[in-house]
Amino acid sequence: MAEILNVSPSRISEYLNGKSEPTLKIARQLRNELGIDADIILG
């Protein structure tokens, strides 16, 4: 996933562990690449 989003693996870990939230840009990439609704990603 880090390669798809062009972020570090540690950043992905922060997203998954709730230590940081993805930016709008990352949320859009997740929507486009993985088909995940940006509203779900951003809460």
N, CA, C, O and CB atoms as a CASP TS submission, in Angstrom:
PFRMAT TS
TARGET T0000
AUTHOR 0000-0000-0000
METHOD Language model
MODEL 1
PARENT N/A
ATOM      1  N   MET     1       0.826  -1.181   0.000  1.00  0.00           N
ATOM      2  CA  MET     1       0.000   0.000   0.000  1.00  0.00           C
ATOM      3  C   MET     1       0.873   1.249   0.000  1.00  0.00           C
ATOM      4  O   MET     1       0.528   2.243  -0.638  1.00  0.00           O
ATOM      5  CB  MET     1      -0.942  -0.004   1.202  1.00  0.00           C
ATOM      6  N   ALA     2       1.994   1.209   0.703  1.00  0.00           N
ATOM      7  CA  ALA     2       2.884   2.365   0.757  1.00  0.00           C
ATOM      8  C   ALA     2       3.358   2.756  -0.639  1.00  0.00           C
ATOM      9  O   ALA     2       3.422   3.941  -0.967  1.00  0.00           O
ATOM     10  CB  ALA     2       4.086   2.070   1.659  1.00  0.00           C
ATOM     11  N   GLU     3       3.688   1.764  -1.459  1.00  0.00           N
ATOM     12  CA  GLU     3       4.133   2.059  -2.823  1.00  0.00           C
ATOM     13  C   GLU     3       3.020   2.669  -3.658  1.00  0.00           C
ATOM     14  O   GLU     3       3.256   3.606  -4.421  1.00  0.00           O
ATOM     15  CB  GLU     3       4.646   0.797  -3.497  1.00  0.00           C
ATOM     16  N   ILE     4       1.819   2.150  -3.519  1.00  0.00           N
ATOM     17  CA  ILE     4       0.676   2.674  -4.277  1.00  0.00           C
ATOM     18  C   ILE     4       0.430   4.135  -3.933  1.00  0.00           C
ATOM     19  O   ILE     4       0.153   4.946  -4.817  1.00  0.00           O
ATOM     20  CB  ILE     4      -0.589   1.845  -3.995  1.00  0.00           C
ATOM     21  N   LEU     5       0.532   4.475  -2.642  1.00  0.00           N
ATOM     22  CA  LEU     5       0.230   5.826  -2.183  1.00  0.00           C
ATOM     23  C   LEU     5       1.449   6.735  -2.170  1.00  0.00           C
ATOM     24  O   LEU     5       1.336   7.932  -1.910  1.00  0.00           O
ATOM     25  CB  LEU     5      -0.367   5.774  -0.809  1.00  0.00           C
ATOM     26  N   ASN     6       2.617   6.162  -2.453  1.00  0.00           N
ATOM     27  CA  ASN     6       3.859   6.913  -2.461  1.00  0.00           C
ATOM     28  C   ASN     6       4.152   7.562  -1.108  1.00  0.00           C
ATOM     29  O   ASN     6       4.537   8.728  -1.025  1.00  0.00           O
ATOM     30  CB  ASN     6       3.811   7.971  -3.539  1.00  0.00           C
ATOM     31  N   VAL     7       3.957   6.773  -0.055  1.00  0.00           N
ATOM     32  CA  VAL     7       4.295   7.202   1.313  1.00  0.00           C
ATOM     33  C   VAL     7       5.123   6.090   1.953  1.00  0.00           C
ATOM     34  O   VAL     7       5.202   4.981   1.426  1.00  0.00           O
ATOM     35  CB  VAL     7       2.994   7.512   2.169  1.00  0.00           C
ATOM     36  N   SER     8       5.728   6.394   3.074  1.00  0.00           N
ATOM     37  CA  SER     8       6.551   5.397   3.750  1.00  0.00           C
ATOM     38  C   SER     8       5.681   4.341   4.449  1.00  0.00           C
ATOM     39  O   SER     8       4.534   4.609   4.806  1.00  0.00           O
ATOM     40  CB  SER     8       7.479   6.080   4.768  1.00  0.00           C
ATOM     41  N   PRO     9       6.235   3.155   4.638  1.00  0.00           N
ATOM     42  CA  PRO     9       5.502   2.135   5.390  1.00  0.00           C
ATOM     43  C   PRO     9       5.166   2.596   6.811  1.00  0.00           C
ATOM     44  O   PRO     9       4.124   2.225   7.351  1.00  0.00           O
ATOM     45  CB  PRO     9       6.315   0.847   5.445  1.00  0.00           C
ATOM     46  N   SER    10       6.036   3.397   7.414  1.00  0.00           N
ATOM     47  CA  SER    10       5.747   3.884   8.759  1.00  0.00           C
ATOM     48  C   SER    10       4.535   4.814   8.759  1.00  0.00           C
ATOM     49  O   SER    10       3.787   4.851   9.736  1.00  0.00           O
ATOM     50  CB  SER    10       6.968   4.608   9.336  1.00  0.00           C
ATOM     51  N   ARG    11       4.333   5.562   7.677  1.00  0.00           N
ATOM     52  CA  ARG    11       3.153   6.432   7.571  1.00  0.00           C
ATOM     53  C   ARG    11       1.892   5.591   7.485  1.00  0.00           C
ATOM     54  O   ARG    11       0.880   5.930   8.099  1.00  0.00           O
ATOM     55  CB  ARG    11       3.261   7.362   6.339  1.00  0.00           C
ATOM     56  N   ILE    12       1.937   4.509   6.739  1.00  0.00           N
ATOM     57  CA  ILE    12       0.790   3.601   6.661  1.00  0.00           C
ATOM     58  C   ILE    12       0.482   3.053   8.043  1.00  0.00           C
ATOM     59  O   ILE    12      -0.682   2.975   8.434  1.00  0.00           O
ATOM     60  CB  ILE    12       1.060   2.443   5.667  1.00  0.00           C
ATOM     61  N   SER    13       1.512   2.673   8.785  1.00  0.00           N
ATOM     62  CA  SER    13       1.331   2.174  10.141  1.00  0.00           C
ATOM     63  C   SER    13       0.661   3.221  11.027  1.00  0.00           C
ATOM     64  O   SER    13      -0.207   2.887  11.834  1.00  0.00           O
ATOM     65  CB  SER    13       2.675   1.760  10.737  1.00  0.00           C
ATOM     66  N   GLU    14       1.054   4.469  10.884  1.00  0.00           N
ATOM     67  CA  GLU    14       0.435   5.546  11.668  1.00  0.00           C
ATOM     68  C   GLU    14      -1.046   5.669  11.335  1.00  0.00           C
ATOM     69  O   GLU    14      -1.867   5.855  12.234  1.00  0.00           O
ATOM     70  CB  GLU    14       1.149   6.887  11.408  1.00  0.00           C
ATOM     71  N   TYR    15      -1.395   5.570  10.066  1.00  0.00           N
ATOM     72  CA  TYR    15      -2.810   5.632   9.668  1.00  0.00           C
ATOM     73  C   TYR    15      -3.592   4.482  10.298  1.00  0.00           C
ATOM     74  O   TYR    15      -4.668   4.681  10.861  1.00  0.00           O
ATOM     75  CB  TYR    15      -2.947   5.589   8.126  1.00  0.00           C
ATOM     76  N   LEU    16      -3.034   3.281  10.193  1.00  0.00           N
ATOM     77  CA  LEU    16      -3.738   2.094  10.676  1.00  0.00           C
ATOM     78  C   LEU    16      -3.858   2.044  12.189  1.00  0.00           C
ATOM     79  O   LEU    16      -4.807   1.466  12.719  1.00  0.00           O
ATOM     80  CB  LEU    16      -3.039   0.860  10.195  1.00  0.00           C
ATOM     81  N   ASN    17      -2.907   2.644  12.886  1.00  0.00           N
ATOM     82  CA  ASN    17      -2.922   2.645  14.347  1.00  0.00           C
ATOM     83  C   ASN    17      -3.576   3.885  14.945  1.00  0.00           C
ATOM     84  O   ASN    17      -3.608   4.039  16.166  1.00  0.00           O
ATOM     85  CB  ASN    17      -1.522   2.528  14.864  1.00  0.00           C
ATOM     86  N   GLY    18      -4.099   4.771  14.097  1.00  0.00           N
ATOM     87  CA  GLY    18      -4.789   5.957  14.578  1.00  0.00           C
ATOM     88  C   GLY    18      -3.881   7.052  15.103  1.00  0.00           C
ATOM     89  O   GLY    18      -4.351   7.973  15.771  1.00  0.00           O
ATOM     90  N   LYS    19      -2.590   6.971  14.814  1.00  0.00           N
ATOM     91  CA  LYS    19      -1.659   7.994  15.290  1.00  0.00           C
ATOM     92  C   LYS    19      -1.686   9.240  14.414  1.00  0.00           C
ATOM     93  O   LYS    19      -1.312  10.324  14.863  1.00  0.00           O
ATOM     94  CB  LYS    19      -0.246   7.433  15.342  1.00  0.00           C
ATOM     95  N   SER    20      -2.124   9.095  13.173  1.00  0.00           N
ATOM     96  CA  SER    20      -2.317  10.233  12.280  1.00  0.00           C
ATOM     97  C   SER    20      -3.432   9.886  11.310  1.00  0.00           C
ATOM     98  O   SER    20      -3.791   8.720  11.139  1.00  0.00           O
ATOM     99  CB  SER    20      -1.000  10.598  11.518  1.00  0.00           C
ATOM    100  N   GLU    21      -3.968  10.912  10.682  1.00  0.00           N
ATOM    101  CA  GLU    21      -5.042  10.711   9.724  1.00  0.00           C
ATOM    102  C   GLU    21      -4.524  11.003   8.333  1.00  0.00           C
ATOM    103  O   GLU    21      -3.680  11.881   8.153  1.00  0.00           O
ATOM    104  CB  GLU    21      -6.258  11.600  10.053  1.00  0.00           C
ATOM    105  N   PRO    22      -5.022  10.275   7.349  1.00  0.00           N
ATOM    106  CA  PRO    22      -4.580  10.532   5.976  1.00  0.00           C
ATOM    107  C   PRO    22      -5.048  11.902   5.508  1.00  0.00           C
ATOM    108  O   PRO    22      -6.100  12.393   5.916  1.00  0.00           O
ATOM    109  CB  PRO    22      -5.103   9.442   5.027  1.00  0.00           C
ATOM    110  N   THR    23      -4.251  12.500   4.652  1.00  0.00           N
ATOM    111  CA  THR    23      -4.629  13.779   4.057  1.00  0.00           C
ATOM    112  C   THR    23      -5.732  13.547   3.038  1.00  0.00           C
ATOM    113  O   THR    23      -6.019  12.409   2.668  1.00  0.00           O
ATOM    114  CB  THR    23      -3.407  14.474   3.398  1.00  0.00           C
ATOM    115  N   LEU    24      -6.331  14.601   2.599  1.00  0.00           N
ATOM    116  CA  LEU    24      -7.364  14.507   1.573  1.00  0.00           C
ATOM    117  C   LEU    24      -6.771  13.895   0.301  1.00  0.00           C
ATOM    118  O   LEU    24      -7.428  13.103  -0.374  1.00  0.00           O
ATOM    119  CB  LEU    24      -7.975  15.905   1.277  1.00  0.00           C
ATOM    120  N   LYS    25      -5.550  14.257  -0.017  1.00  0.00           N
ATOM    121  CA  LYS    25      -4.875  13.703  -1.197  1.00  0.00           C
ATOM    122  C   LYS    25      -4.738  12.183  -1.078  1.00  0.00           C
ATOM    123  O   LYS    25      -5.015  11.453  -2.030  1.00  0.00           O
ATOM    124  CB  LYS    25      -3.482  14.350  -1.377  1.00  0.00           C
ATOM    125  N   ILE    26      -4.313  11.716   0.087  1.00  0.00           N
ATOM    126  CA  ILE    26      -4.160  10.271   0.309  1.00  0.00           C
ATOM    127  C   ILE    26      -5.522   9.588   0.267  1.00  0.00           C
ATOM    128  O   ILE    26      -5.652   8.500  -0.295  1.00  0.00           O
ATOM    129  CB  ILE    26      -3.461   9.992   1.665  1.00  0.00           C
ATOM    130  N   ALA    27      -6.528  10.210   0.850  1.00  0.00           N
ATOM    131  CA  ALA    27      -7.879   9.639   0.818  1.00  0.00           C
ATOM    132  C   ALA    27      -8.362   9.491  -0.622  1.00  0.00           C
ATOM    133  O   ALA    27      -8.991   8.491  -0.969  1.00  0.00           O
ATOM    134  CB  ALA    27      -8.862  10.520   1.622  1.00  0.00           C
ATOM    135  N   ARG    28      -8.071  10.471  -1.447  1.00  0.00           N
ATOM    136  CA  ARG    28      -8.466  10.398  -2.859  1.00  0.00           C
ATOM    137  C   ARG    28      -7.725   9.272  -3.568  1.00  0.00           C
ATOM    138  O   ARG    28      -8.304   8.551  -4.380  1.00  0.00           O
ATOM    139  CB  ARG    28      -8.197  11.738  -3.568  1.00  0.00           C
ATOM    140  N   GLN    29      -6.447   9.127  -3.259  1.00  0.00           N
ATOM    141  CA  GLN    29      -5.673   8.045  -3.871  1.00  0.00           C
ATOM    142  C   GLN    29      -6.228   6.683  -3.454  1.00  0.00           C
ATOM    143  O   GLN    29      -6.336   5.779  -4.283  1.00  0.00           O
ATOM    144  CB  GLN    29      -4.185   8.158  -3.478  1.00  0.00           C
ATOM    145  N   LEU    30      -6.576   6.533  -2.186  1.00  0.00           N
ATOM    146  CA  LEU    30      -7.166   5.274  -1.722  1.00  0.00           C
ATOM    147  C   LEU    30      -8.467   4.988  -2.458  1.00  0.00           C
ATOM    148  O   LEU    30      -8.738   3.852  -2.848  1.00  0.00           O
ATOM    149  CB  LEU    30      -7.414   5.319  -0.204  1.00  0.00           C
ATOM    150  N   ARG    31      -9.265   6.030  -2.643  1.00  0.00           N
ATOM    151  CA  ARG    31     -10.523   5.870  -3.369  1.00  0.00           C
ATOM    152  C   ARG    31     -10.248   5.420  -4.803  1.00  0.00           C
ATOM    153  O   ARG    31     -10.890   4.498  -5.307  1.00  0.00           O
ATOM    154  CB  ARG    31     -11.330   7.190  -3.362  1.00  0.00           C
ATOM    155  N   ASN    32      -9.305   6.067  -5.444  1.00  0.00           N
ATOM    156  CA  ASN    32      -9.028   5.760  -6.847  1.00  0.00           C
ATOM    157  C   ASN    32      -8.339   4.412  -7.034  1.00  0.00           C
ATOM    158  O   ASN    32      -8.695   3.656  -7.938  1.00  0.00           O
ATOM    159  CB  ASN    32      -8.175   6.847  -7.448  1.00  0.00           C
ATOM    160  N   GLU    33      -7.370   4.108  -6.199  1.00  0.00           N
ATOM    161  CA  GLU    33      -6.577   2.897  -6.367  1.00  0.00           C
ATOM    162  C   GLU    33      -7.246   1.646  -5.802  1.00  0.00           C
ATOM    163  O   GLU    33      -7.140   0.563  -6.375  1.00  0.00           O
ATOM    164  CB  GLU    33      -5.243   3.082  -5.718  1.00  0.00           C
ATOM    165  N   LEU    34      -7.936   1.807  -4.672  1.00  0.00           N
ATOM    166  CA  LEU    34      -8.493   0.638  -3.979  1.00  0.00           C
ATOM    167  C   LEU    34     -10.022   0.602  -3.945  1.00  0.00           C
ATOM    168  O   LEU    34     -10.613  -0.372  -3.477  1.00  0.00           O
ATOM    169  CB  LEU    34      -7.974   0.600  -2.575  1.00  0.00           C
ATOM    170  N   GLY    35     -10.657   1.659  -4.439  1.00  0.00           N
ATOM    171  CA  GLY    35     -12.111   1.687  -4.470  1.00  0.00           C
ATOM    172  C   GLY    35     -12.751   1.887  -3.110  1.00  0.00           C
ATOM    173  O   GLY    35     -13.908   1.518  -2.908  1.00  0.00           O
ATOM    174  N   ILE    36     -12.005   2.472  -2.168  1.00  0.00           N
ATOM    175  CA  ILE    36     -12.535   2.721  -0.829  1.00  0.00           C
ATOM    176  C   ILE    36     -13.110   4.132  -0.800  1.00  0.00           C
ATOM    177  O   ILE    36     -12.434   5.082  -1.194  1.00  0.00           O
ATOM    178  CB  ILE    36     -11.429   2.539   0.269  1.00  0.00           C
ATOM    179  N   ASP    37     -14.340   4.276  -0.340  1.00  0.00           N
ATOM    180  CA  ASP    37     -14.998   5.571  -0.274  1.00  0.00           C
ATOM    181  C   ASP    37     -14.222   6.528   0.625  1.00  0.00           C
ATOM    182  O   ASP    37     -13.899   6.192   1.764  1.00  0.00           O
ATOM    183  CB  ASP    37     -16.432   5.414   0.231  1.00  0.00           C
ATOM    184  N   ALA    38     -13.922   7.722   0.112  1.00  0.00           N
ATOM    185  CA  ALA    38     -13.158   8.711   0.878  1.00  0.00           C
ATOM    186  C   ALA    38     -13.861   9.094   2.171  1.00  0.00           C
ATOM    187  O   ALA    38     -13.187   9.419   3.149  1.00  0.00           O
ATOM    188  CB  ALA    38     -12.919   9.956   0.038  1.00  0.00           C
ATOM    189  N   ASP    39     -15.185   9.067   2.216  1.00  0.00           N
ATOM    190  CA  ASP    39     -15.924   9.379   3.446  1.00  0.00           C
ATOM    191  C   ASP    39     -15.598   8.378   4.551  1.00  0.00           C
ATOM    192  O   ASP    39     -15.517   8.744   5.723  1.00  0.00           O
ATOM    193  CB  ASP    39     -17.438   9.389   3.176  1.00  0.00           C
ATOM    194  N   ILE    40     -15.417   7.138   4.182  1.00  0.00           N
ATOM    195  CA  ILE    40     -15.051   6.104   5.164  1.00  0.00           C
ATOM    196  C   ILE    40     -13.637   6.342   5.668  1.00  0.00           C
ATOM    197  O   ILE    40     -13.361   6.213   6.861  1.00  0.00           O
ATOM    198  CB  ILE    40     -15.168   4.686   4.547  1.00  0.00           C
ATOM    199  N   ILE    41     -12.756   6.687   4.761  1.00  0.00           N
ATOM    200  CA  ILE    41     -11.361   6.911   5.125  1.00  0.00           C
ATOM    201  C   ILE    41     -11.215   8.096   6.074  1.00  0.00           C
ATOM    202  O   ILE    41     -10.473   8.032   7.055  1.00  0.00           O
ATOM    203  CB  ILE    41     -10.521   7.138   3.875  1.00  0.00           C
ATOM    204  N   LEU    42     -11.926   9.170   5.772  1.00  0.00           N
ATOM    205  CA  LEU    42     -11.795  10.400   6.566  1.00  0.00           C
ATOM    206  C   LEU    42     -12.711  10.422   7.780  1.00  0.00           C
ATOM    207  O   LEU    42     -12.613  11.316   8.621  1.00  0.00           O
ATOM    208  CB  LEU    42     -12.085  11.603   5.702  1.00  0.00           C
ATOM    209  N   GLY    43     -13.590   9.453   7.872  1.00  0.00           N
ATOM    210  CA  GLY    43     -14.456   9.346   9.044  1.00  0.00           C
ATOM    211  C   GLY    43     -15.512  10.345   9.008  1.00  0.00           C
ATOM    212  O   GLY    43     -16.338  10.402   9.919  1.00  0.00           O
TER
END
